[in-house]
């Protein structure tokens, strides 16, 4: 396990984190560790977009999409 020190955290942020930790019945250390582990486990937006683009098989232009939408509206 690694140790992480956080410097220059505002007093307001520290106070709020302590309140949230207490509400969740955790120590500040456990609460912060949970937050950091959840953040690390969450894929970045860039990763999500890359995965979505890899799954997309159709390459349509915006004009083609808009034309299809207009055609669908006309049918209704």
Rosetta constraint file for C-alpha pairs under 8 A:
AtomPair CA 9 CA 13 HARMONIC 6.60 0.50
AtomPair CA 9 CA 14 HARMONIC 6.64 0.50
AtomPair CA 10 CA 14 HARMONIC 6.27 0.50
AtomPair CA 11 CA 15 HARMONIC 6.08 0.50
AtomPair CA 12 CA 16 HARMONIC 6.21 0.50
AtomPair CA 13 CA 17 HARMONIC 6.15 0.50
AtomPair CA 14 CA 18 HARMONIC 6.17 0.50
AtomPair CA 15 CA 19 HARMONIC 6.30 0.50
AtomPair CA 16 CA 20 HARMONIC 6.19 0.50
AtomPair CA 17 CA 21 HARMONIC 6.00 0.50
AtomPair CA 17 CA 28 HARMONIC 7.01 0.50
AtomPair CA 17 CA 32 HARMONIC 7.95 0.50
AtomPair CA 18 CA 22 HARMONIC 6.14 0.50
AtomPair CA 18 CA 27 HARMONIC 7.96 0.50
AtomPair CA 18 CA 28 HARMONIC 5.77 0.50
AtomPair CA 19 CA 23 HARMONIC 6.18 0.50
AtomPair CA 20 CA 24 HARMONIC 6.25 0.50
AtomPair CA 21 CA 25 HARMONIC 6.10 0.50
AtomPair CA 21 CA 26 HARMONIC 5.04 0.50
AtomPair CA 21 CA 27 HARMONIC 5.90 0.50
AtomPair CA 21 CA 28 HARMONIC 5.42 0.50
AtomPair CA 21 CA 30 HARMONIC 7.95 0.50
AtomPair CA 21 CA 31 HARMONIC 5.39 0.50
AtomPair CA 22 CA 26 HARMONIC 5.77 0.50
AtomPair CA 22 CA 27 HARMONIC 6.86 0.50
AtomPair CA 22 CA 28 HARMONIC 7.71 0.50
AtomPair CA 24 CA 31 HARMONIC 7.96 0.50
AtomPair CA 26 CA 30 HARMONIC 5.89 0.50
AtomPair CA 26 CA 31 HARMONIC 5.79 0.50
AtomPair CA 27 CA 31 HARMONIC 6.08 0.50
AtomPair CA 28 CA 32 HARMONIC 6.01 0.50
AtomPair CA 29 CA 33 HARMONIC 6.04 0.50
AtomPair CA 30 CA 34 HARMONIC 6.11 0.50
AtomPair CA 31 CA 35 HARMONIC 6.31 0.50
AtomPair CA 32 CA 36 HARMONIC 6.16 0.50
AtomPair CA 33 CA 37 HARMONIC 6.02 0.50
AtomPair CA 34 CA 38 HARMONIC 6.06 0.50
AtomPair CA 35 CA 39 HARMONIC 6.16 0.50
AtomPair CA 36 CA 40 HARMONIC 6.11 0.50
AtomPair CA 37 CA 41 HARMONIC 6.14 0.50
AtomPair CA 38 CA 42 HARMONIC 6.25 0.50
AtomPair CA 43 CA 47 HARMONIC 6.00 0.50
AtomPair CA 43 CA 48 HARMONIC 6.50 0.50
AtomPair CA 44 CA 48 HARMONIC 6.38 0.50
AtomPair CA 45 CA 49 HARMONIC 6.14 0.50
AtomPair CA 46 CA 50 HARMONIC 6.13 0.50
AtomPair CA 47 CA 51 HARMONIC 6.19 0.50
AtomPair CA 48 CA 52 HARMONIC 6.19 0.50
AtomPair CA 49 CA 53 HARMONIC 6.09 0.50
AtomPair CA 50 CA 54 HARMONIC 6.21 0.50
AtomPair CA 51 CA 55 HARMONIC 6.46 0.50
AtomPair CA 52 CA 56 HARMONIC 6.37 0.50
AtomPair CA 60 CA 64 HARMONIC 6.11 0.50
AtomPair CA 60 CA 65 HARMONIC 6.69 0.50
AtomPair CA 61 CA 65 HARMONIC 6.45 0.50
AtomPair CA 62 CA 66 HARMONIC 6.14 0.50
AtomPair CA 63 CA 67 HARMONIC 6.04 0.50
AtomPair CA 64 CA 68 HARMONIC 6.21 0.50
AtomPair CA 65 CA 69 HARMONIC 6.24 0.50
AtomPair CA 66 CA 70 HARMONIC 6.15 0.50
AtomPair CA 67 CA 71 HARMONIC 6.14 0.50
AtomPair CA 68 CA 72 HARMONIC 6.15 0.50
AtomPair CA 69 CA 73 HARMONIC 6.26 0.50
AtomPair CA 70 CA 74 HARMONIC 6.29 0.50
AtomPair CA 71 CA 75 HARMONIC 6.51 0.50
AtomPair CA 72 CA 76 HARMONIC 6.69 0.50
